[in-house]
Amino acid sequence: MWRVAIGVKAEPIGNAARGRIRVSRLDFSAMLLHYPVAVLLFATGILKVSDALQRPGLAVAYDGLLQIRLSVLYLVVGLIEISIGVMLPLLTSYKVRCIIIGMTGYSFLTYRVVRYLFSINEPCPCLGSFFTQRLHVAQATVDFALITLALYMICGSAICWCGRQRHASKT
């Protein structure tokens, strides 16, 4: 009998396996980075699309930085996040996964930094306002958490990329 799981190599169970499952470091990094990011992006994309379709105030409000109606911005960004969230676990190329996660994190971080440089003090219209208005979390805490998340995505994809390159050079 064989055991197969996400991120785990297929190997025999019973007497031959002696109760051990070997998980390679690359599979472990994928479990810590690729799958959680996919779930997070899918969930936030669903939140944004549902907000765009349900909240009538978004049709007249504009983003402070991009000067686009928030309903359009929520819909476009939400659909992009849903597609990335669905696509990440299905991709077979480890390199492409790392690039997508790194670029997504970089775009989040760039948006946050530019909002700060232009002194736009209201919370980010997407997740920033969701956490501050609905969950009553302080704006500084939400800003810190979102910047930390973007840095996690950037640094995590770089570390996974470098680990993959080093692993490939050894074999």
C-alpha positions in Angstrom: 0.0 0.0 0.0 1.2 3.5 -0.8 0.6 6.8 1.0 0.3 10.0 -1.0 -0.3 13.5 0.4 0.2 17.1 -0.7 3.9 17.9 -0.3 4.8 14.3 0.7 6.6 11.9 -1.5 4.7 8.7 -2.2 6.3 5.8 -0.3 5.2 2.5 1.1 3.6 2.2 4.5 3.7 -0.6 6.9 6.8 -2.6 7.6 8.8 -1.1 4.7 8.3 2.5 5.9 8.6 1.8 9.6 6.3 4.6 10.6 8.4 7.4 8.9 7.3 9.8 6.2 10.0 11.8 4.5 9.2 15.3 3.5 11.8 17.2 1.5 12.8 20.7 2.5 11.4 22.0 -0.7 8.0 20.4 -0.1 8.0 21.8 3.4 8.8 25.3 2.2 5.9 25.0 -0.3 3.6 24.0 2.6 4.7 27.1 4.6 4.6 29.6 1.7 2.8 28.5 -1.5 -0.4 26.9 -0.1 -1.1 29.5 2.7 -0.5 32.4 0.3 -2.9 30.7 -2.2 -5.6 30.3 0.5 -5.1 33.9 1.7 -5.3 35.4 -1.8 -8.4 33.3 -2.6 -10.1 34.4 0.6 -9.3 38.1 0.2 -10.3 38.0 -3.4 -13.7 36.6 -2.5 -14.1 39.3 0.2 -13.2 42.0 -2.3 -15.5 40.8 -5.1 -18.4 40.4 -2.6 -17.8 43.9 -1.3 -17.7 45.3 -4.8 -21.1 43.7 -5.6 -22.8 44.3 -2.3 -21.7 47.7 -0.9 -23.5 50.5 -2.8 -21.1 53.2 -1.4 -18.2 51.8 -3.3 -19.7 52.8 -6.7 -19.3 56.5 -5.9 -16.1 56.4 -3.7 -12.6 56.8 -5.3 -9.3 55.3 -4.2 -7.0 58.1 -2.8 -4.0 56.9 -4.8 -5.2 55.5 -8.1 -8.3 57.7 -8.5 -10.4 54.7 -9.7 -13.8 53.9 -8.4 -13.5 51.5 -5.5 -16.1 49.1 -6.9 -14.0 48.7 -10.1 -10.8 48.4 -8.1 -12.3 45.8 -5.7 -13.7 43.8 -8.6 -10.5 43.8 -10.7 -8.1 43.1 -7.8 -10.4 40.5 -6.3 -10.6 38.6 -9.5 -6.9 38.7 -9.9 -6.4 37.4 -6.4 -8.9 34.6 -6.9 -7.2 33.5 -10.1 -3.8 33.6 -8.4 -5.2 31.7 -5.4 -6.7 29.0 -7.7 -3.6 28.8 -10.0 -0.8 28.6 -7.4 -1.5 25.0 -6.1 -2.1 23.8 -9.7 1.2 25.0 -11.1 3.9 22.4 -11.5 6.7 24.9 -11.9 8.2 25.8 -8.6 10.0 28.7 -10.2 6.8 30.2 -11.5 5.1 29.8 -8.1 8.0 31.7 -6.5 7.9 34.5 -9.1 4.1 34.9 -8.8 4.2 35.1 -5.0 7.2 37.5 -5.0 5.6 39.8 -7.6 2.3 39.8 -5.8 4.0 40.7 -2.5 6.1 43.3 -4.3 3.0 45.0 -5.7 1.3 45.0 -2.3 4.4 46.5 -0.6 4.8 49.1 -3.4 1.1 50.2 -3.0 1.5 50.5 0.8 4.8 52.5 0.5 3.4 54.9 -2.2 0.3 55.5 0.0 2.6 56.4 2.9 4.8 58.7 0.7 1.8 60.6 -0.6 0.5 60.9 3.0 -2.8 59.1 2.3 -3.8 58.4 5.9 -7.1 56.6 5.5 -6.9 52.8 5.7 -6.3 50.8 2.6 -9.7 50.5 0.9 -9.4 46.7 0.6 -8.3 44.8 3.7 -7.3 47.9 5.7 -10.9 49.2 5.9 -12.3 45.7 6.4 -10.2 45.1 9.5 -10.5 48.6 10.9 -14.3 49.0 10.4 -15.7 45.5 10.8 -13.2 44.0 13.2 -12.3 47.2 15.1 -8.5 46.8 14.9 -6.3 49.8 15.1 -5.1 51.2 11.7 -1.5 51.1 12.8 -1.8 47.4 13.6 -3.5 46.6 10.3 -0.8 48.6 8.4 2.0 46.7 10.2 0.3 43.4 9.5 -0.2 44.0 5.8 3.4 45.2 5.3 4.6 42.2 7.2 2.5 39.9 5.0 3.9 41.5 1.9 7.5 41.2 3.2 6.8 37.5 4.1 5.6 36.9 0.5 8.7 38.6 -1.0 11.3 37.1 1.4 9.7 33.7 1.4 9.6 33.4 -2.3 13.3 34.6 -2.5 14.3 32.1 0.1 12.4 29.3 -1.6 13.9 30.3 -5.0 17.5 30.3 -3.6 16.9 27.0 -1.8 15.6 25.5 -5.1 18.6 26.8 -7.0 21.1 25.5 -4.4 19.3 22.1 -4.3 19.4 21.9 -8.2 23.1 22.7 -8.2 23.9 19.9 -5.8 22.1 17.3 -7.8 
